[in-house]
């Protein structure tokens, strides 16, 4: 990732942490245009949309993030949580299972 894109991601994280979700999303979209499979950006966009109760969009970004990095348990966990919000309860089960496989010591995965 170029230094310019890294700077945009850092700015987006700062805006996100400050509660400026729209500003963070705008910067992340710019990064995504240059790197459509950027795992961190996809994951953060999913979180942003989830916080805004835009569940279909969150699910879409988390699905893309899982494809970009299928061995990340937290992405599977986030997707598993987003799917029921989109009315897809049964579809979340494999992602809960995958989370417990990848992170067996992650208590939240087992509780969900």
MOPAC internal coordinates of N, CA, C and O (Angstrom, degrees):
PM7 1SCF
backbone

  N    0.0000 0     0.00 0     0.00 0    0    0    0
  C    1.4512 1     0.00 0     0.00 0    1    0    0
  C    1.5234 1   107.83 1     0.00 0    2    1    0
  O    1.2310 1   121.16 1   -44.08 1    3    2    1
  N    1.3120 1   115.38 1   135.92 1    3    2    1
  C    1.4585 1   120.24 1  -179.48 1    5    3    2
  C    1.5279 1   110.32 1   -68.66 1    6    5    3
  O    1.2310 1   121.37 1   -19.42 1    7    6    5
  N    1.3089 1   114.98 1   160.58 1    7    6    5
  C    1.4628 1   120.00 1   178.57 1    9    7    6
  C    1.5246 1   111.39 1   -61.99 1   10    9    7
  O    1.2310 1   120.86 1   144.49 1   11   10    9
  N    1.3233 1   115.97 1   -35.51 1   11   10    9
  C    1.4651 1   119.83 1   179.51 1   13   11   10
  C    1.5346 1   110.53 1   -64.36 1   14   13   11
  O    1.2310 1   120.53 1   135.39 1   15   14   13
  N    1.3326 1   116.59 1   -44.61 1   15   14   13
  C    1.4663 1   119.63 1   178.84 1   17   15   14
  C    1.5206 1   111.38 1   -67.21 1   18   17   15
  O    1.2310 1   120.42 1   141.31 1   19   18   17
  N    1.3206 1   116.81 1   -38.69 1   19   18   17
  C    1.4668 1   120.19 1   176.11 1   21   19   18
  C    1.5153 1   111.10 1   -60.25 1   22   21   19
  O    1.2310 1   120.62 1   139.34 1   23   22   21
  N    1.3224 1   116.42 1   -40.66 1   23   22   21
  C    1.4662 1   120.65 1   178.69 1   25   23   22
  C    1.5268 1   110.76 1   -64.32 1   26   25   23
  O    1.2310 1   120.44 1   140.37 1   27   26   25
  N    1.3430 1   116.77 1   -39.63 1   27   26   25
  C    1.4662 1   119.76 1   177.89 1   29   27   26
  C    1.5225 1   111.20 1   -63.83 1   30   29   27
  O    1.2310 1   120.30 1   138.39 1   31   30   29
  N    1.3222 1   117.03 1   -41.61 1   31   30   29
  C    1.4608 1   120.31 1   178.70 1   33   31   30
  C    1.5273 1   110.20 1   -63.59 1   34   33   31
  O    1.2310 1   120.31 1   136.90 1   35   34   33
  N    1.3129 1   117.01 1   -43.10 1   35   34   33
  C    1.4641 1   120.30 1   178.86 1   37   35   34
  C    1.5290 1   111.33 1   -63.18 1   38   37   35
  O    1.2310 1   120.46 1   138.76 1   39   38   37
  N    1.3128 1   116.73 1   -41.24 1   39   38   37
  C    1.4679 1   120.48 1   176.61 1   41   39   38
  C    1.5275 1   109.90 1   -62.85 1   42   41   39
  O    1.2310 1   120.50 1   137.99 1   43   42   41
  N    1.3219 1   116.64 1   -42.01 1   43   42   41
  C    1.4671 1   120.89 1   179.67 1   45   43   42
  C    1.5244 1   110.66 1   -62.72 1   46   45   43
  O    1.2310 1   120.35 1   137.68 1   47   46   45
  N    1.3151 1   116.94 1   -42.32 1   47   46   45
  C    1.4700 1   120.27 1   178.46 1   49   47   46
  C    1.5203 1   110.15 1   -62.18 1   50   49   47
  O    1.2310 1   120.87 1   137.58 1   51   50   49
  N    1.3142 1   115.93 1   -42.42 1   51   50   49
  C    1.4716 1   119.99 1   178.75 1   53   51   50
  C    1.5345 1   110.51 1   -61.60 1   54   53   51
  O    1.2310 1   120.33 1   135.65 1   55   54   53
  N    1.3291 1   116.98 1   -44.35 1   55   54   53
  C    1.4692 1   120.25 1   178.12 1   57   55   54
  C    1.5276 1   110.94 1   -64.63 1   58   57   55
  O    1.2310 1   120.63 1   138.06 1   59   58   57
  N    1.3239 1   116.39 1   -41.94 1   59   58   57
  C    1.4658 1   121.63 1   178.44 1   61   59   58
  C    1.5294 1   110.68 1   -58.92 1   62   61   59
  O    1.2310 1   120.94 1   131.27 1   63   62   61
  N    1.3199 1   115.82 1   -48.73 1   63   62   61
  C    1.4719 1   120.31 1   179.96 1   65   63   62
  C    1.5198 1   111.77 1   -62.98 1   66   65   63
  O    1.2310 1   120.57 1   151.67 1   67   66   65
  N    1.3194 1   116.52 1   -28.33 1   67   66   65
  C    1.4634 1   121.41 1   178.06 1   69   67   66
  C    1.5225 1   113.21 1   -85.87 1   70   69   67
  O    1.2310 1   120.44 1   179.46 1   71   70   69
  N    1.3253 1   116.77 1    -0.54 1   71   70   69
  C    1.4565 1   120.20 1   177.31 1   73   71   70
  C    1.5172 1   115.17 1    90.79 1   74   73   71
  O    1.2310 1   120.15 1  -177.23 1   75   74   73
  N    1.3117 1   117.31 1     2.77 1   75   74   73
  C    1.4656 1   121.02 1   179.08 1   77   75   74
  C    1.5268 1   108.47 1   -89.70 1   78   77   75
  O    1.2310 1   121.00 1  -100.96 1   79   78   77
  N    1.3248 1   115.70 1    79.04 1   79   78   77
  C    1.4566 1   120.63 1  -175.97 1   81   79   78
  C    1.5248 1   112.37 1   -67.90 1   82   81   79
  O    1.2310 1   120.33 1   141.43 1   83   82   81
  N    1.3227 1   116.98 1   -38.57 1   83   82   81
  C    1.4650 1   120.22 1  -179.71 1   85   83   82
  C    1.5285 1   110.70 1   -65.14 1   86   85   83
  O    1.2310 1   120.38 1   137.53 1   87   86   85
  N    1.3178 1   116.89 1   -42.47 1   87   86   85
  C    1.4671 1   120.39 1   178.16 1   89   87   86
  C    1.5112 1   111.76 1   -64.97 1   90   89   87
  O    1.2310 1   120.60 1   138.06 1   91   90   89
  N    1.3236 1   116.46 1   -41.94 1   91   90   89
  C    1.4635 1   120.74 1   178.03 1   93   91   90
  C    1.5169 1   110.45 1   -62.91 1   94   93   91
  O    1.2310 1   120.49 1   135.93 1   95   94   93
  N    1.3136 1   116.66 1   -44.07 1   95   94   93
  C    1.4628 1   120.10 1  -179.77 1   97   95   94
  C    1.5268 1   111.22 1   -61.85 1   98   97   95
  O    1.2310 1   120.25 1   137.52 1   99   98   97
  N    1.3051 1   117.12 1   -42.48 1   99   98   97
  C    1.4690 1   120.34 1  -179.15 1  101   99   98
  C    1.5333 1   110.78 1   -59.15 1  102  101   99
  O    1.2310 1   120.34 1   136.65 1  103  102  101
  N    1.3264 1   116.95 1   -43.35 1  103  102  101
  C    1.4631 1   119.89 1   179.39 1  105  103  102
  C    1.5226 1   111.08 1   -68.49 1  106  105  103
  O    1.2310 1   120.52 1   138.86 1  107  106  105
  N    1.3171 1   116.60 1   -41.14 1  107  106  105
  C    1.4631 1   120.31 1  -179.65 1  109  107  106
  C    1.5298 1   111.76 1   -65.32 1  110  109  107
  O    1.2310 1   120.57 1   145.75 1  111  110  109
  N    1.3132 1   116.51 1   -34.25 1  111  110  109
  C    1.4660 1   119.67 1   176.98 1  113  111  110
  C    1.5216 1   110.86 1   -63.80 1  114  113  111
  O    1.2310 1   120.50 1   144.54 1  115  114  113
  N    1.3168 1   116.64 1   -35.46 1  115  114  113
  C    1.4693 1   120.32 1   177.48 1  117  115  114
  C    1.5281 1   110.48 1   -64.38 1  118  117  115
  O    1.2310 1   120.95 1   137.93 1  119  118  117
  N    1.3307 1   115.78 1   -42.07 1  119  118  117
  C    1.4619 1   119.71 1   178.16 1  121  119  118
  C    1.5219 1   109.85 1   -65.70 1  122  121  119
  O    1.2310 1   120.79 1   138.73 1  123  122  121
  N    1.3243 1   116.09 1   -41.27 1  123  122  121
  C    1.4600 1   121.03 1  -178.01 1  125  123  122
  C    1.5290 1   111.74 1   -63.47 1  126  125  123
  O    1.2310 1   120.19 1   148.40 1  127  126  125
  N    1.3197 1   117.23 1   -31.60 1  127  126  125
  C    1.4683 1   120.14 1   176.56 1  129  127  126
  C    1.5248 1   110.84 1   -62.44 1  130  129  127
  O    1.2310 1   120.72 1   142.34 1  131  130  129
  N    1.3288 1   116.23 1   -37.66 1  131  130  129
  C    1.4633 1   120.70 1  -179.75 1  133  131  130
  C    1.5269 1   111.94 1   -82.51 1  134  133  131
  O    1.2310 1   120.86 1   148.93 1  135  134  133
  N    1.3394 1   115.95 1   -31.07 1  135  134  133
  C    1.4682 1   121.13 1  -176.94 1  137  135  134
  C    1.5251 1   109.56 1  -137.32 1  138  137  135
  O    1.2310 1   120.17 1   -98.02 1  139  138  137
  N    1.3302 1   117.27 1    81.98 1  139  138  137
  C    1.4627 1   120.72 1  -173.52 1  141  139  138
  C    1.5286 1   115.22 1   -64.94 1  142  141  139
  O    1.2310 1   119.64 1   165.73 1  143  142  141
  N    1.3203 1   118.29 1   -14.27 1  143  142  141
  C    1.4685 1   121.00 1   179.94 1  145  143  142
  C    1.5234 1   112.26 1  -111.99 1  146  145  143
  O    1.2310 1   120.63 1  -156.38 1  147  146  145
  N    1.3278 1   116.40 1    23.62 1  147  146  145
  C    1.4614 1   120.41 1  -179.66 1  149  147  146
  C    1.5309 1   108.79 1   -71.07 1  150  149  147
  O    1.2310 1   120.64 1   -70.71 1  151  150  149
  N    1.3186 1   116.38 1   109.29 1  151  150  149
  C    1.4532 1   122.23 1  -174.46 1  153  151  150
  C    1.5276 1   112.26 1   -56.88 1  154  153  151
  O    1.2310 1   120.21 1   129.84 1  155  154  153
  N    1.3128 1   117.20 1   -50.16 1  155  154  153
  C    1.4636 1   120.39 1  -176.34 1  157  155  154
  C    1.5332 1   111.71 1   -60.78 1  158  157  155
  O    1.2310 1   120.84 1   139.09 1  159  158  157
  N    1.3135 1   116.00 1   -40.91 1  159  158  157
  C    1.4628 1   120.60 1  -179.95 1  161  159  158
  C    1.5296 1   110.46 1   -67.40 1  162  161  159
  O    1.2310 1   120.36 1   135.85 1  163  162  161
  N    1.3250 1   116.91 1   -44.15 1  163  162  161
  C    1.4669 1   120.26 1   178.38 1  165  163  162
  C    1.5271 1   110.77 1   -60.99 1  166  165  163
  O    1.2310 1   120.78 1   136.29 1  167  166  165
  N    1.3168 1   116.12 1   -43.71 1  167  166  165
  C    1.4605 1   120.94 1  -179.68 1  169  167  166
  C    1.5368 1   110.66 1   -62.49 1  170  169  167
  O    1.2310 1   120.41 1   133.49 1  171  170  169
  N    1.3115 1   116.82 1   -46.51 1  171  170  169
  C    1.4661 1   120.02 1  -178.70 1  173  171  170
  C    1.5234 1   111.44 1   -67.11 1  174  173  171
  O    1.2310 1   119.78 1   142.91 1  175  174  173
  N    1.3232 1   118.02 1   -37.09 1  175  174  173
  C    1.4639 1   120.00 1   176.20 1  177  175  174
  C    1.5305 1   110.35 1   -64.33 1  178  177  175
  O    1.2310 1   120.06 1   142.55 1  179  178  177
  N    1.3133 1   117.48 1   -37.45 1  179  178  177
  C    1.4623 1   120.13 1   175.29 1  181  179  178
  C    1.5129 1   111.86 1   -61.88 1  182  181  179
  O    1.2310 1   120.65 1   137.25 1  183  182  181
  N    1.3093 1   116.35 1   -42.75 1  183  182  181
  C    1.4695 1   120.81 1   178.82 1  185  183  182
  C    1.5307 1   110.27 1   -63.85 1  186  185  183
  O    1.2310 1   120.69 1   135.92 1  187  186  185
  N    1.3193 1   116.29 1   -44.08 1  187  186  185
  C    1.4690 1   120.63 1   179.72 1  189  187  186
  C    1.5266 1   110.48 1   -59.12 1  190  189  187
  O    1.2310 1   120.65 1   131.80 1  191  190  189
  N    1.3256 1   116.35 1   -48.20 1  191  190  189
  C    1.4659 1   119.13 1  -179.00 1  193  191  190
  C    1.5235 1   111.68 1   -67.50 1  194  193  191
  O    1.2310 1   120.21 1   145.64 1  195  194  193
  N    1.3176 1   117.20 1   -34.36 1  195  194  193
  C    1.4571 1   119.91 1   175.69 1  197  195  194
  C    1.5217 1   111.70 1   -62.55 1  198  197  195
  O    1.2310 1   120.59 1   138.07 1  199  198  197
  N    1.3135 1   116.48 1   -41.93 1  199  198  197
  C    1.4689 1   120.15 1   178.80 1  201  199  198
  C    1.5285 1   112.17 1   -66.27 1  202  201  199
  O    1.2310 1   121.07 1   155.74 1  203  202  201
  N    1.3160 1   115.57 1   -24.26 1  203  202  201
  C    1.4638 1   120.09 1   179.58 1  205  203  202
  C    1.5310 1   111.41 1   -94.06 1  206  205  203
  O    1.2310 1   120.94 1  -168.96 1  207  206  205
  N    1.3231 1   115.81 1    11.04 1  207  206  205
  C    1.4701 1   122.16 1  -178.89 1  209  207  206
  C    1.5210 1   112.53 1    57.89 1  210  209  207
  O    1.2310 1   120.53 1  -149.86 1  211  210  209
  N    1.3014 1   116.60 1    30.14 1  211  210  209
  C    1.4682 1   122.74 1   174.66 1  213  211  210
  C    1.5315 1   106.46 1  -100.36 1  214  213  211
  O    1.2310 1   121.49 1  -104.35 1  215  214  213
  N    1.3246 1   114.75 1    75.65 1  215  214  213
  C    1.4551 1   121.23 1  -167.39 1  217  215  214
  C    1.5245 1   113.52 1   -68.51 1  218  217  215
  O    1.2310 1   119.51 1   143.02 1  219  218  217
  N    1.3029 1   118.53 1   -36.98 1  219  218  217
  C    1.4613 1   120.28 1   178.97 1  221  219  218
  C    1.5300 1   110.59 1   -64.02 1  222  221  219
  O    1.2310 1   120.62 1   138.79 1  223  222  221
  N    1.3266 1   116.41 1   -41.21 1  223  222  221
  C    1.4582 1   120.36 1   178.36 1  225  223  222
  C    1.5246 1   110.72 1   -67.65 1  226  225  223
  O    1.2310 1   120.46 1   137.96 1  227  226  225
  N    1.3306 1   116.72 1   -42.04 1  227  226  225
  C    1.4645 1   120.61 1   177.86 1  229  227  226
  C    1.5208 1   109.82 1   -59.16 1  230  229  227
  O    1.2310 1   120.83 1   132.99 1  231  230  229
  N    1.3293 1   116.01 1   -47.01 1  231  230  229
  C    1.4657 1   120.93 1   179.38 1  233  231  230
  C    1.5205 1   110.33 1   -58.46 1  234  233  231
  O    1.2310 1   120.08 1   137.28 1  235  234  233
  N    1.3172 1   117.45 1   -42.72 1  235  234  233
  C    1.4607 1   121.51 1  -179.01 1  237  235  234
  C    1.5306 1   111.21 1   -61.86 1  238  237  235
  O    1.2310 1   120.29 1   133.66 1  239  238  237
  N    1.3280 1   117.05 1   -46.34 1  239  238  237
  C    1.4666 1   119.97 1  -179.68 1  241  239  238
  C    1.5248 1   111.28 1   -67.50 1  242  241  239
  O    1.2310 1   119.93 1   138.56 1  243  242  241
  N    1.3282 1   117.74 1   -41.44 1  243  242  241
  C    1.4635 1   119.75 1   178.69 1  245  243  242
  C    1.5311 1   110.80 1   -65.17 1  246  245  243
  O    1.2310 1   119.89 1   142.81 1  247  246  245
  N    1.3272 1   117.81 1   -37.19 1  247  246  245
  C    1.4674 1   121.05 1   177.05 1  249  247  246
  C    1.5217 1   110.76 1   -62.02 1  250  249  247
  O    1.2310 1   120.52 1   137.24 1  251  250  249
  N    1.3169 1   116.62 1   -42.76 1  251  250  249
  C    1.4649 1   120.39 1   178.25 1  253  251  250
  C    1.5281 1   110.73 1   -66.77 1  254  253  251
  O    1.2310 1   120.49 1   142.83 1  255  254  253
  N    1.3192 1   116.66 1   -37.17 1  255  254  253
  C    1.4671 1   120.19 1   178.88 1  257  255  254
  C    1.5260 1   110.70 1   -66.01 1  258  257  255
  O    1.2310 1   120.07 1   139.74 1  259  258  257
  N    1.3351 1   117.47 1   -40.26 1  259  258  257
  C    1.4633 1   120.86 1   177.89 1  261  259  258
  C    1.5274 1   110.08 1   -61.78 1  262  261  259
  O    1.2310 1   120.46 1   140.54 1  263  262  261
  N    1.3239 1   116.72 1   -39.46 1  263  262  261
  C    1.4707 1   119.72 1   177.36 1  265  263  262
  C    1.5235 1   111.05 1   -66.06 1  266  265  263
  O    1.2310 1   120.44 1   143.63 1  267  266  265
  N    1.3358 1   116.77 1   -36.37 1  267  266  265
  C    1.4646 1   120.82 1  -179.48 1  269  267  266
  C    1.5239 1   112.07 1   -72.33 1  270  269  267
  O    1.2310 1   120.26 1   148.30 1  271  270  269
  N    1.3398 1   117.11 1   -31.70 1  271  270  269
  C    1.4632 1   121.15 1  -178.61 1  273  271  270
  C    1.5286 1   109.53 1  -147.27 1  274  273  271
  O    1.2310 1   120.24 1  -101.25 1  275  274  273
  N    1.3306 1   117.15 1    78.75 1  275  274  273
  C    1.4641 1   120.50 1  -175.01 1  277  275  274
  C    1.5202 1   115.00 1   -68.39 1  278  277  275
  O    1.2310 1   119.61 1   170.53 1  279  278  277
  N    1.3115 1   118.35 1    -9.47 1  279  278  277
  C    1.4644 1   120.25 1  -179.29 1  281  279  278
  C    1.5258 1   112.81 1   -97.01 1  282  281  279
  O    1.2310 1   119.85 1  -172.39 1  283  282  281
  N    1.3303 1   117.89 1     7.61 1  283  282  281
  C    1.4605 1   120.69 1   179.73 1  285  283  282
  C    1.5268 1   109.66 1   -91.43 1  286  285  283
  O    1.2310 1   119.84 1   -67.52 1  287  286  285
  N    1.3311 1   117.92 1   112.48 1  287  286  285
  C    1.4618 1   119.76 1  -176.21 1  289  287  286
  C    1.5218 1   113.77 1   -66.08 1  290  289  287
  O    1.2310 1   120.09 1   147.32 1  291  290  289
  N    1.3057 1   117.44 1   -32.68 1  291  290  289
  C    1.4623 1   119.96 1  -175.78 1  293  291  290
  C    1.5251 1   111.58 1   -71.19 1  294  293  291
  O    1.2310 1   120.72 1   149.76 1  295  294  293
  N    1.3147 1   116.23 1   -30.24 1  295  294  293
  C    1.4550 1   119.55 1   176.37 1  297  295  294
  C    1.5327 1   110.01 1   -69.85 1  298  297  295
  O    1.2310 1   120.47 1   137.83 1  299  298  297
  N    1.3314 1   116.71 1   -42.17 1  299  298  297
  C    1.4699 1   119.72 1   175.59 1  301  299  298
  C    1.5317 1   109.83 1   -60.88 1  302  301  299
  O    1.2310 1   121.00 1   139.63 1  303  302  301
  N    1.3182 1   115.69 1   -40.37 1  303  302  301
  C    1.4609 1   120.60 1   179.66 1  305  303  302
  C    1.5247 1   110.96 1   -62.56 1  306  305  303
  O    1.2310 1   120.69 1   134.15 1  307  306  305
  N    1.3208 1   116.29 1   -45.85 1  307  306  305
  C    1.4729 1   119.83 1   179.36 1  309  307  306
  C    1.5232 1   111.44 1   -63.83 1  310  309  307
  O    1.2310 1   120.48 1   139.87 1  311  310  309
  N    1.3316 1   116.68 1   -40.13 1  311  310  309
  C    1.4574 1   119.58 1   177.57 1  313  311  310
  C    1.5275 1   109.96 1   -65.73 1  314  313  311
  O    1.2310 1   120.27 1   138.54 1  315  314  313
  N    1.3137 1   117.09 1   -41.46 1  315  314  313
  C    1.4686 1   120.76 1   179.06 1  317  315  314
  C    1.5208 1   111.44 1   -61.25 1  318  317  315
  O    1.2310 1   120.20 1   146.45 1  319  318  317
  N    1.3193 1   117.23 1   -33.55 1  319  318  317
  C    1.4631 1   120.48 1   177.76 1  321  319  318
  C    1.5301 1   111.67 1   -77.64 1  322  321  319
  O    1.2310 1   119.99 1   148.67 1  323  322  321
  N    1.3335 1   117.63 1   -31.33 1  323  322  321
  C    1.4685 1   120.97 1  -177.67 1  325  323  322
  C    1.5258 1   112.41 1   -77.76 1  326  325  323
  O    1.2310 1   119.94 1   146.88 1  327  326  325
  N    1.3046 1   117.71 1   -33.12 1  327  326  325
  C    1.4653 1   120.37 1  -176.19 1  329  327  326
  C    1.5289 1   113.41 1   -59.05 1  330  329  327
  O    1.2310 1   118.68 1   132.62 1  331  330  329
  N    1.3288 1   120.12 1   -47.38 1  331  330  329
  C    1.4676 1   118.73 1   178.73 1  333  331  330
  C    1.5293 1   112.74 1   -62.04 1  334  333  331
  O    1.2310 1   120.21 1   149.43 1  335  334  333
  N    1.3126 1   117.21 1   -30.57 1  335  334  333
  C    1.4593 1   120.85 1   178.03 1  337  335  334
  C    1.5288 1   110.98 1   -66.29 1  338  337  335
  O    1.2310 1   121.05 1   159.26 1  339  338  337
  N    1.3253 1   115.61 1   -20.74 1  339  338  337
  C    1.4704 1   121.32 1   176.81 1  341  339  338
  C    1.5187 1   111.33 1  -100.15 1  342  341  339
  O    1.2310 1   120.51 1  -168.03 1  343  342  341
  N    1.3335 1   116.63 1    11.97 1  343  342  341
  C    1.4614 1   120.89 1   178.59 1  345  343  342
  C    1.5098 1   114.27 1    80.30 1  346  345  343
  O    1.2310 1   120.24 1  -160.10 1  347  346  345
  N    1.3201 1   117.15 1    19.90 1  347  346  345
  C    1.4596 1   121.36 1  -177.08 1  349  347  346
  C    1.5271 1   110.45 1  -117.64 1  350  349  347
  O    1.2310 1   120.80 1  -118.09 1  351  350  349
  N    1.3196 1   116.08 1    61.91 1  351  350  349
  C    1.4613 1   120.86 1  -176.69 1  353  351  350
  C    1.5231 1   112.79 1   -59.08 1  354  353  351
  O    1.2310 1   120.26 1   129.34 1  355  354  353
  N    1.3266 1   117.11 1   -50.66 1  355  354  353
  C    1.4620 1   120.93 1  -175.76 1  357  355  354
  C    1.5294 1   111.74 1   -62.57 1  358  357  355
  O    1.2310 1   120.40 1   146.47 1  359  358  357
  N    1.3189 1   116.84 1   -33.53 1  359  358  357
  C    1.4549 1   120.86 1  -179.13 1  361  359  358
  C    1.5264 1   112.07 1   -68.57 1  362  361  359
  O    1.2310 1   120.23 1   160.50 1  363  362  361
  N    1.3325 1   117.16 1   -19.50 1  363  362  361
  C    1.4603 1   119.94 1  -179.01 1  365  363  362
  C    1.5290 1   112.69 1   -77.83 1  366  365  363
  O    1.2310 1   120.24 1   156.09 1  367  366  365
  N    1.3204 1   117.15 1   -23.91 1  367  366  365
  C    1.4645 1   120.27 1  -174.93 1  369  367  366
  C    1.5311 1   114.21 1   -58.12 1  370  369  367
  O    1.2310 1   118.87 1   134.25 1  371  370  369
  N    1.3274 1   119.75 1   -45.75 1  371  370  369
  C    1.4716 1   117.72 1   178.64 1  373  371  370
  C    1.5313 1   113.02 1   -60.86 1  374  373  371
  O    1.2310 1   120.41 1   148.51 1  375  374  373
  N    1.3197 1   116.81 1   -31.49 1  375  374  373
  C    1.4662 1   119.50 1  -179.63 1  377  375  374
  C    1.5271 1   111.01 1   -76.04 1  378  377  375
  O    1.2310 1   120.21 1   145.56 1  379  378  377
  N    1.3272 1   117.20 1   -34.44 1  379  378  377
  C    1.4687 1   119.12 1   172.36 1  381  379  378
  C    1.5232 1   109.53 1   -63.11 1  382  381  379
  O    1.2310 1   120.68 1   135.42 1  383  382  381
  N    1.3172 1   116.31 1   -44.58 1  383  382  381
  C    1.4590 1   120.59 1   179.50 1  385  383  382
  C    1.5301 1   110.74 1   -61.14 1  386  385  383
  O    1.2310 1   120.46 1   135.18 1  387  386  385
  N    1.3263 1   116.72 1   -44.82 1  387  386  385
  C    1.4693 1   120.75 1   179.96 1  389  387  386
  C    1.5256 1   110.57 1   -62.44 1  390  389  387
  O    1.2310 1   120.41 1   141.34 1  391  390  389
  N    1.3268 1   116.82 1   -38.66 1  391  390  389
  C    1.4628 1   120.13 1   178.44 1  393  391  390
  C    1.5182 1   110.72 1   -60.77 1  394  393  391
  O    1.2310 1   120.35 1   135.04 1  395  394  393
  N    1.3294 1   116.93 1   -44.96 1  395  394  393
  C    1.4706 1   119.29 1  -179.34 1  397  395  394
  C    1.5231 1   111.29 1   -68.00 1  398  397  395
  O    1.2310 1   119.93 1   150.21 1  399  398  397
  N    1.3209 1   117.74 1   -29.79 1  399  398  397
  C    1.4673 1   120.54 1   175.77 1  401  399  398
  C    1.5262 1   111.11 1   -69.13 1  402  401  399
  O    1.2310 1   120.91 1   135.32 1  403  402  401
  N    1.3298 1   115.86 1   -44.68 1  403  402  401
  C    1.4610 1   120.72 1  -176.17 1  405  403  402
  C    1.5296 1   113.13 1   -77.63 1  406  405  403
  O    1.2310 1   120.61 1   150.60 1  407  406  405
  N    1.3236 1   116.44 1   -29.40 1  407  406  405
  C    1.4763 1   120.78 1  -177.95 1  409  407  406
  C    1.5227 1   109.14 1  -136.77 1  410  409  407
  O    1.2310 1   119.94 1  -108.26 1  411  410  409
  N    1.3313 1   117.71 1    71.74 1  411  410  409
  C    1.4661 1   120.24 1  -175.56 1  413  411  410
  C    1.5303 1   114.10 1   -63.77 1  414  413  411
  O    1.2310 1   120.07 1   162.93 1  415  414  413
  N    1.3190 1   117.48 1   -17.07 1  415  414  413
  C    1.4697 1   120.52 1   179.37 1  417  415  414
  C    1.5276 1   112.87 1   -98.87 1  418  417  415
  O    1.2310 1   120.62 1  -164.86 1  419  418  417
  N    1.3276 1   116.42 1    15.14 1  419  418  417
  C    1.4704 1   121.74 1  -179.88 1  421  419  418
  C    1.5210 1   107.70 1   -96.16 1  422  421  419
  O    1.2310 1   119.71 1   -80.04 1  423  422  421
  N    1.3388 1   118.16 1    99.96 1  423  422  421
  C    1.4599 1   120.85 1  -171.58 1  425  423  422
  C    1.5417 1   114.80 1   -60.18 1  426  425  423
  O    1.2310 1   120.14 1   143.75 1  427  426  425
  N    1.3234 1   117.33 1   -36.25 1  427  426  425
  C    1.4610 1   119.78 1  -178.94 1  429  427  426
  C    1.5247 1   111.84 1   -61.53 1  430  429  427
  O    1.2310 1   120.56 1   147.15 1  431  430  429
  N    1.3282 1   116.54 1   -32.85 1  431  430  429
  C    1.4673 1   119.67 1   178.93 1  433  431  430
  C    1.5191 1   110.29 1   -63.64 1  434  433  431
  O    1.2310 1   120.56 1   139.70 1  435  434  433
  N    1.2995 1   116.53 1   -40.30 1  435  434  433
  C    1.4624 1   120.78 1  -179.32 1  437  435  434
  C    1.5306 1   110.89 1   -72.40 1  438  437  435
  O    1.2310 1   120.37 1   144.90 1  439  438  437
  N    1.3176 1   116.90 1   -35.10 1  439  438  437
  C    1.4699 1   120.00 1  -178.94 1  441  439  438
  C    1.5184 1   111.84 1   -69.30 1  442  441  439
  O    1.2310 1   120.18 1   147.61 1  443  442  441
  N    1.3071 1   117.26 1   -32.39 1  443  442  441
  C    1.4567 1   120.11 1  -179.65 1  445  443  442
  C    1.5037 1   110.86 1   -81.22 1  446  445  443
  O    1.2310 1   120.10 1   180.00 1  447  446  445

